[in-house]
Amino acid sequence: MSNIVIGIEGLVGAGKTSICRELLKHIPNSIILHGGNLYRGIIYALMRSSSNIDLKNLKENIKDIDIKKIMDTLKVEFKIENRESVVYVDGKKIDEEKLQSEDSSLAVSIAGANADSEKFYAFARHLINMYSQEYNVIVSGRDLMRIYPNLNYHFFITASLEERIRRKMSQYGKNSDYEAVKQNIVKRDELQEKAGYYTIYDNTIKVDVTDCKTVEKSTMRVLKHIKEYN
């Protein structure tokens, strides 16, 4: 049986990353490419570089930025460790907490809504093609049908706004503010929608996990559609 490529997209805070990690337990010889974290790594490096770009002027500057060139200039690397992609900047591994911070998440949404991503998409397509020669590839990210039209499966994970707020508050910690988290999610939803990242295609499989109390239940709801491992 040939290797397959599974794309996992969805609403902000719906649990895409957790589902991808749980799928590793059920799909043999599989890896996760966290496309969103690669993009986050680029923006993280950019915001901390000598360019002094911050959230206030990111929107104005991002249109003129060659994302792949920034990767090379700021030494952003993508590696596979423990079956998952990780991001290095100038030889230092960037932990997920920094990549997933509220500021980084909002900056990525702004960048995604305004940047010309074609060169980045070409790079991502190259990575998927390369890794799919050896592994079943689970790709988590945005705009996956444009990046890789030959996905074997394209899932879009949904959940209610209230449930997504609850999950994000759990992720950010006990000191997180409900209204701040809500506004962050709503703003990111608006930016994702504007960028076309919430597009549902003819072959998209929508999976609502609002009522799933565990990541295992959410994952099984996805897995039942993957005929090769059902």
C-alpha positions as CSV (number, residue, x, y, z in Angstrom):
1,M,0.0,0.0,0.0
2,S,1.4,3.4,-1.0
3,N,1.8,6.2,1.6
4,I,-1.0,8.6,2.1
5,V,-1.1,12.4,2.8
6,I,-3.7,13.6,5.3
7,G,-4.5,17.3,5.6
8,I,-5.9,18.6,8.9
9,E,-7.4,22.1,9.0
10,G,-10.0,23.7,11.1
11,L,-11.2,26.6,13.3
12,V,-8.9,28.3,15.7
13,G,-8.8,26.3,18.9
14,A,-10.7,23.2,17.6
15,G,-7.9,20.8,18.5
16,K,-6.1,20.2,15.2
17,T,-2.7,19.6,16.7
18,S,-4.0,17.2,19.4
19,I,-5.8,15.2,16.8
20,C,-2.7,15.0,14.6
21,R,-0.7,13.7,17.5
22,E,-3.3,11.1,18.5
23,L,-3.4,9.9,14.8
24,L,0.2,9.0,15.1
25,K,-0.9,6.1,17.4
26,H,-3.2,4.7,14.9
27,I,-1.5,5.3,11.5
28,P,1.8,3.3,11.3
29,N,4.9,4.8,9.8
30,S,3.5,8.3,10.1
31,I,4.9,11.7,10.8
32,I,3.3,15.1,11.4
33,L,4.4,18.2,9.5
34,H,3.2,21.2,11.5
35,G,2.9,23.7,8.7
36,G,1.5,26.3,11.0
37,N,4.5,26.0,13.3
38,L,6.9,26.5,10.4
39,Y,5.1,29.7,9.5
40,R,5.0,30.6,13.2
41,G,8.8,30.1,13.3
42,I,9.3,32.4,10.4
43,I,7.2,35.1,11.9
44,Y,8.7,34.6,15.4
45,A,12.2,35.0,13.9
46,L,11.1,38.0,11.8
47,M,9.6,39.8,14.7
48,R,12.8,39.4,16.7
49,S,15.2,40.3,13.9
50,S,16.9,43.6,13.3
51,S,14.0,44.5,11.0
52,N,12.1,45.5,14.1
53,I,8.8,44.5,12.7
54,D,6.0,44.3,15.3
55,L,2.3,43.7,15.3
56,K,1.5,47.3,14.5
57,N,3.4,47.4,11.2
58,L,3.5,43.8,10.3
59,K,0.5,44.1,8.0
60,E,2.2,46.9,6.0
61,N,5.5,45.2,5.7
62,I,4.5,41.5,5.1
63,K,3.4,42.1,1.5
64,D,6.9,42.9,0.4
65,I,8.5,40.0,2.2
66,D,9.8,36.8,0.5
67,I,9.0,34.2,3.1
68,K,11.4,31.6,1.7
69,K,14.2,34.2,1.6
70,I,13.5,35.2,5.2
71,M,13.9,31.5,6.1
72,D,17.3,31.5,4.6
73,T,18.4,34.8,6.0
74,L,17.2,34.2,9.5
75,K,18.4,30.5,9.4
76,V,14.9,29.0,10.0
77,E,15.1,25.2,9.7
78,F,12.5,22.5,9.7
79,K,13.5,19.1,11.2
80,I,11.7,15.8,12.1
81,E,12.2,14.8,15.8
82,N,10.1,12.0,17.5
83,R,7.9,11.8,14.4
84,E,7.0,15.5,14.4
85,S,8.4,18.5,12.7
86,V,10.2,21.1,14.9
87,V,11.5,24.6,14.1
88,Y,15.0,25.8,14.7
89,V,16.1,29.5,14.4
90,D,19.8,30.1,14.0
91,G,20.6,26.6,15.4
92,K,18.3,26.9,18.4
93,K,15.1,24.9,18.8
94,I,12.1,27.1,19.4
95,D,9.7,25.5,22.0
96,E,6.1,25.2,21.1
97,E,4.9,27.5,23.9
98,K,6.6,30.5,22.2
99,L,5.3,29.5,18.8
100,Q,1.8,29.1,20.2
101,S,1.7,32.3,22.2
102,E,-1.2,34.7,21.7
103,D,1.0,37.4,20.1
104,S,2.7,34.9,17.7
105,S,-0.7,33.4,16.8
106,L,-2.2,36.8,16.0
107,A,0.9,37.8,14.0
108,V,0.7,34.6,12.0
109,S,-3.0,35.3,11.2
110,I,-2.1,38.8,10.1
111,A,0.7,37.5,7.9
112,G,-1.4,34.8,6.4
113,A,-4.1,37.3,5.4
114,N,-1.7,39.7,3.8
115,A,1.5,38.0,2.6
116,D,2.2,36.5,-0.8
117,S,2.7,32.9,0.2
118,E,3.4,31.2,-3.1
119,K,7.1,30.6,-2.5
120,F,6.4,29.3,0.9
121,Y,3.7,27.0,-0.5
122,A,6.1,25.7,-3.1
123,F,8.6,25.0,-0.3
124,A,5.9,23.2,1.8
125,R,4.9,21.2,-1.3
126,H,8.5,20.1,-1.7
127,L,8.6,19.0,1.9
128,I,5.4,16.9,1.6
129,N,6.6,15.3,-1.6
130,M,10.0,14.4,0.0
131,Y,8.6,13.0,3.2
132,S,5.8,11.1,1.6
133,Q,8.3,9.0,-0.2
134,E,9.1,7.3,3.1
135,Y,6.2,8.0,5.5
136,N,2.5,8.5,5.7
137,V,2.3,12.2,6.2
138,I,-0.2,14.1,8.4
139,V,-0.1,17.8,7.6
140,S,-1.5,20.3,10.0
141,G,-1.9,23.9,8.7
142,R,-3.9,26.3,6.6
143,D,-4.8,26.5,3.0
144,L,-3.7,22.8,2.5
145,M,-5.7,22.2,-0.6
146,R,-3.8,25.0,-2.4
147,I,-0.5,23.9,-1.0
148,Y,-1.1,20.2,-1.9
149,P,-4.1,19.5,-4.1
150,N,-3.3,15.8,-4.2
151,L,-4.2,15.2,-0.5
152,N,-5.7,11.8,0.0
153,Y,-7.9,13.2,2.8
154,H,-8.8,16.8,3.7
155,F,-10.4,17.3,7.1
156,F,-11.8,20.5,8.5
157,I,-12.2,20.3,12.3
158,T,-15.0,22.5,13.9
159,A,-16.2,23.2,17.4
160,S,-18.4,25.8,19.0
161,L,-16.9,29.2,19.9
162,E,-17.5,28.5,23.6
163,E,-15.7,25.2,23.5
164,R,-12.8,26.7,21.6
165,I,-12.4,29.4,24.2
166,R,-12.4,26.8,26.9
167,R,-9.7,24.8,25.2
168,K,-7.5,27.8,24.5
169,M,-7.8,29.0,28.1
170,S,-6.7,25.5,29.2
171,Q,-3.7,25.8,26.8
172,Y,-2.7,29.3,27.9
173,G,-2.9,28.6,31.6
174,K,-5.0,29.5,34.7
175,N,-4.1,33.2,34.5
176,S,-5.6,33.6,31.0
177,D,-8.4,36.1,30.7
178,Y,-11.7,34.9,29.2
179,E,-12.6,38.1,27.3
180,A,-9.0,38.4,25.9
181,V,-8.9,34.8,24.7
182,K,-12.4,35.2,23.2
183,Q,-11.4,38.4,21.3
184,N,-8.2,36.8,20.1
185,I,-10.1,33.8,18.7
186,V,-12.7,36.0,17.1
187,K,-10.0,38.3,15.5
188,R,-8.1,35.3,14.2
189,D,-11.3,33.7,12.8
190,E,-11.9,37.0,10.9
191,L,-8.4,37.0,9.5
192,Q,-8.5,33.3,8.6
193,E,-11.8,33.8,6.8
194,K,-10.5,36.9,5.0
195,A,-7.4,34.9,3.8
196,G,-9.7,32.1,2.5
197,Y,-8.4,29.5,5.0
198,Y,-11.8,28.4,6.0
199,T,-12.8,27.3,2.5
200,I,-14.7,24.0,2.3
201,Y,-13.9,22.0,-0.9
202,D,-15.9,19.3,-2.6
203,N,-13.7,16.6,-1.0
204,T,-13.4,18.2,2.4
205,I,-14.6,16.1,5.3
206,K,-16.0,18.3,8.1
207,V,-15.8,16.9,11.6
208,D,-17.5,18.7,14.5
209,V,-15.8,17.8,17.8
210,T,-17.7,20.1,20.1
211,D,-19.2,17.3,22.1
212,C,-16.0,15.2,22.3
213,K,-14.7,15.3,25.8
214,T,-11.3,13.7,25.0
215,V,-8.8,14.0,22.2
216,E,-9.2,10.2,21.7
217,K,-12.9,10.6,20.8
218,S,-12.2,13.5,18.5
219,T,-9.5,11.5,16.8
220,M,-11.7,8.4,16.3
221,R,-14.3,10.7,14.7
222,V,-11.6,11.6,12.1
223,L,-10.1,8.1,11.8
224,K,-13.4,6.5,10.8
225,H,-13.2,8.3,7.5
226,I,-9.6,7.0,6.7
227,K,-10.4,3.7,5.0
228,E,-6.8,2.5,4.9
229,Y,-6.6,2.3,8.7
230,N,-10.2,1.8,9.6
